[in-house]
Amino acid sequence: MAAASFRWIVQLHKDVSKAARFYLEGLDFTVNVCTLRWAELQSGPLKLAIMQSHSRLHSTRKLNLQDLALAPGEPSICFSRKLSVC
């Protein structure tokens, strides 16, 4: 019998960079993409997507693809071992 496993997890956070830093430094995830509103991290086969949300009731918010788009002139975030804005 095959075991079930997660391939993708999506989390909503008020501060995407702070959440991404936690997974990067605390849990040794690899960062694939990180902006001010969206991050994709990976640990083995598990991929974690972090999306910015200002809602206090995250579980009731619907995913809106327009929320993922960067505003004109919005900087992306680069990771080495320290977080910096590009």
N, C-alpha and C positions, 0 to 999 in steps of 0.2 A: 504494500500500500504506500503510495507516494504522500509525502508530507506537504501540506499547504505552506506557502511562503508569500510574503509581500514583495512586490517589485517596486512599487511607487507608494510614497506617503506624501500627502500635502498637508502643510500646517499653515495657519494664519497667525501672523505676529504683528504687533505694532512697530517693532524695530527689527527689520530684516537683517541688518548688518550685525546686530548684537546676537541674534539667534544663530546666524551663520558662524559667527566667531565661536560660539559655544560648541557647535558641532565640529568645527575645524580643530580648535585647540583642546577641547575637553574630551571629545569622543573620536578624534583622529579621522574625521571624514575628509574626503577630497572635494574641493570646490571646483565645479565645472563652469558655473556662471553665477555672477553675483552683481546685482544692481541695487539701487536704493529701494526698489519695490519688489524684487524677485530674486530668488537664489535657487540654484540646483546643486545639490551635494550628493556624494556617493560614498558608500562603504560596501565594498564587495559588490554583490548583485543588487543591493538595496539602493534606490535613488530617493532622495528627499527633496521635495519642492517646498520652498518657504515663500509665501506671498504676503505682502503688506496688507494689513486691515486696520482701520481705525475703529471698527465696530467693537462695542463692549460684549456683544453676543456673537462671538465668532461662529458658533455652530449654526446660526440661522442665516448667515451670509451666503449668497449664491456666488459661484465663480463667474466672474465677468471678464472676458478676454481683453476688454478695453483697459481694465485695471493693470494689466501686465505691460502695457506699452509705456515707454519712457516719455516724459514730457520733453519738449524741445529744449536742448541745452542741458538736460539733466546728466550729471556725470555718472559713469559706471564706477564700480568699486573693484579694486585689484587686491588680490591676496598674495602675500608671500608667507611669512610667518606672522607678520604684523598687518593690520588692516590699514589701507590707505585709499584715498580718493584719487582717481586718475584725472 
